[in-house]
Amino acid sequence: MVGIYRSRFLSLVIVILFTTMVQVFVWVAFSSLYLPDPSTSHSLNTDRMDRDKECKCPTRDPESETCAPPKTEEVGRDEGDREQRMDIDDDRDYLEGLGVLKDSQHYLLVALVLSGPDSKSRERRDTIRETWKTYSNPTEEPAILVLFVMGTFELSAPQLESVTHENQQHHDLVLLPNLKESYYNLTLKVLQAFVWADQNLRFSYLLKCDDDSFVMLHQIADELSERTSTQSYYWGFFDGRATPKKGGKYIEKEWFLCDRYLPYALGGGYVVSADLVHKVALMSDGVRLYNNEDTSLGVWLSPFRAERRHDSRFDTEFKSRGCRNNYLVTHKQSPGEMRTKHELLQSKGMICEQETAVRKAYEYNWLVEPSKCCQRK
Ligand SMILES: *[C@@H]1O[C@H](CO)[C@@H](O)[C@H](O)[C@H]1NC(C)=O
């Protein structure tokens, strides 16, 4: 009896020893395969050793716990390339999710519609999808792409789920993960949207508008395609005499350049050529963010040679000037008004049953001081 137990005990020990050896062997083999190559561990790694390895930095800054820029040029190029590759791969996945990448198509016009995660904005997006967005066709000439932009930083789980679901349906959302939706972040939102477009899309012109703007997409695209040069173009309804607010909701604390804002196109809708978008993207790290996002763009673009084309067919002030059939953009439209315009456009080829004028427009006089630029007559 005792002999049987001993031999069973011995074989158990042998089995345990064997499996342990196998485990150790497998572990060693796999860790030698994967661990030493930092390019496969992603930057989400928070372990200090991994981070050191990943950044390969002899000069890790102990204060900020981040990697100081590598000293030698060779390491720098290597790391930079890798980071860039990762970014491109991430963006590629994301863009394929959007359904816009495909053959890295070139768009004549990309419309970025600033929108939000709330249900009212959702209704506006759906209205735009059923109305003026139907005039965009990414694959036919002129190639036009319409995308809605919103920040997703600190969104609630249900909001994020709803937005994700919406994007799976429509593939037309640009979700900015580092942007918290808030009135005081609008300028940052425009800036990030410009940077995103510059890095991810090939296009000639960008139209920025709001989700309560009715846009005559095909007409804008037609006029753009007739231009001989696509360079340095800033097209909209300009203001050069606006004074920064000294108090209230729209208070402008950062402004110090002069008594008035610099000339800028009003935000209900304007067009900027891709080269100017690129210049803004290049400066994006260092530019001052004013409270007013439209003003901010005017300032960012102020040093650059560009054709600033004032056009009163952009009805883009804080309230609509009325209805005119030649309007390219009509701001402050309710979903109902958008549908009415769309139906008229489809049935009669016009957006106003009867033209109305609530307030006058002005022509911008570039030959006088900006404070006298904009006389309504
Ligand atoms: C703006 O966005 C940033 C980053 O998303 C966030 O940390 C900040 O609180 C936001 N600012 C406001 C005023 O909401």
The ligand as a MOL file (V3000), in Angstrom:
LIG
                    3D

  0  0  0     0  0            999 V3000
M  V30 BEGIN CTAB
M  V30 COUNTS 14 14 0 0 0
M  V30 BEGIN ATOM
M  V30 1 C -12.4130 73.2690 -22.5500 0
M  V30 2 O -11.9500 71.9770 -22.9030 0
M  V30 3 C -10.9330 71.4870 -22.0730 0
M  V30 4 C -10.4400 70.2170 -22.6570 0
M  V30 5 O -11.4630 69.4540 -23.1910 0
M  V30 6 C -11.4650 71.3260 -20.6620 0
M  V30 7 O -10.4620 70.8500 -19.8090 0
M  V30 8 C -11.9550 72.6700 -20.1770 0
M  V30 9 O -12.5680 72.5400 -18.9190 0
M  V30 10 C -12.9580 73.2620 -21.1570 0
M  V30 11 N -13.2660 74.6200 -20.7530 0
M  V30 12 C -14.4790 74.9990 -20.4450 0
M  V30 13 C -14.6180 76.4370 -20.0700 0
M  V30 14 O -15.4210 74.2570 -20.4470 0
M  V30 END ATOM
M  V30 BEGIN BOND
M  V30 1 1 1 2
M  V30 2 1 1 10
M  V30 3 1 2 3
M  V30 4 1 3 4
M  V30 5 1 3 6
M  V30 6 1 4 5
M  V30 7 1 6 7
M  V30 8 1 6 8
M  V30 9 1 8 9
M  V30 10 1 8 10
M  V30 11 1 10 11
M  V30 12 1 11 12
M  V30 13 1 12 13
M  V30 14 2 12 14
M  V30 END BOND
M  V30 END CTAB
M  END
